[in-house]
Amino acid sequence: MTTSRATDTSASLGRIAVFAALIVVLGTVIVPLPSGVPITAQTLGVMLAGLVLGPRLAPLAVVLVLALAAVGLPVLAGGRGGLGVFVGPSAGYLVGWIAGVVVIGLLMRTGRFTWWRSAIAALVGGVFVVYAFGIPVQSFVTAVPLGPTALSSLAFLPGDLIKVVAATLVVVALRRAYPRAFADDRRASAHATVVAPAP
């Protein structure tokens, strides 16, 4: 029993580390904007973490990335790091990542896995929730009224919708190829066993 728990813990830590690394790597793909909040592929990693790891482990992957940023490591988009990013225009979006992956994970586990459930989860948690945190903070930090800030954020929307599609395609392919990757979804392995074709 103890050995099994230790193995599960090690596997969970490994998954958390992998997705934290994925979020960091995707942060190297950026498009700067005058608003000070760049378009980045980093949120694709956040969406994938929520879709695959679920509401229990995904926030830990995001928190790990933010903790590394807080101690000064250049793990955020454009090689940013340090405490300054948590008081800048993008601070709300960073906090929104944590809430976003929780929402994504919860939506993914409200029923049987489907591609459309994955897409809705990524859209709601990875876009709407993140915007709900990010836009007000950006407005406050930049001293730009909320309305104009929200309108300017529409520049992110096409890119974010592309990331929703990409995340959905990746997670559907992963689910078919390796259902055990879905860390806290015990139904994934069971479903894979049930539907596996007879030899």
Secondary structure, DSSP 8 states (H G I E B T S, - for coil): -HHHHHHHHHHHHHHHHHHHHHHHHHTT-EE--TTS--EETHHHHHHHHHHHHHHHHHHHHHHHHHHHHHTT---BTTTB-SGGGGGSTTHHHHHHHHHHHHHHHHHHTSSS--HHHHHHHHHIIIIIIHHHHHHHHHHHHHT--HHHHHHHGGGGHHHHHHHHHHHHHHHHHHHHH-GGGSTT-HHHHHHHHHH----
